[in-house]
Amino acid sequence: MLCLLFTITKMIKSKGILVIESHIEKPEESTIFQKYPRIMHDHFAIAFICDTLRMLSMNLDDPHQVFDTMESQLEKHHHEKMMPQHALQSMADGLPAIGIVAAVLGVIHTMGSVTEPPEVLGGMIGSALVGTFMGVFLAYLFVGPFGVRIKQVFDEEHQFYLIIRDVLVAHLNGNAPQVSVEIGRGNVPSIVQPTFFELEEALNATTE
């Protein structure tokens, strides 16, 4: 993504915004975008880049306005992406209550057999408490952690789109392409963040 944005901002810087018009109108046919097939599979990323560049081509060059517009799109996309996680979290919150309901129903059934011997009542009460156990077990050891992990994945993916925002806004602020992508590099999660020299080597490869 950093190499792609470097190529785009460098072209704009040297030849003007109109030089990339054909690339953003049909990115699937663009020689620039085709060099990055993994990014091409991310339809939101491509649309996000192209829509922002279209705004720039229409003389919307105020960095603050562009930032606010991009941030609004990112928040909307992230909110929609997080809906499955919210559903899982709601399920995790409700499972203990369902387990309690199951236990109460079991106790009610047990009370109807209060004349039975203690060993029978003990078994019935134990069965009733299984409902509480299952509710807590599923909520805190399965559904809850699964929902948390999905949130982590979506948040990491969101960082990817923040790179696009930061690079293009840095470009609008008049920074050189190398400086713009370096600003974007700061948003890459540390575990996969390239070093300054690794990025420089990759950028040099794009100009060969």
Buried (B, 14 or more C-beta within 10 A) or exposed (E): BBBBBBBBBBBBBEEEBEEBEEBBEEBEEBEBBEEBEEBBEBEBBBEBBBEBBBBBBEEEEEBEEBBEBBEEBBEEBBEEBBEEBEEBBEBBEEBBEBBBEBBEEBBEEBEEEEEEEEEEBEEBBEBBBBBBEBBBBBBEEEBBEBBBEBBEEBBEBBEBBBBBBBBBBBBBBEBEBEBBBBBBBEBBEEEEEEEEEEBBEBBEEBEE
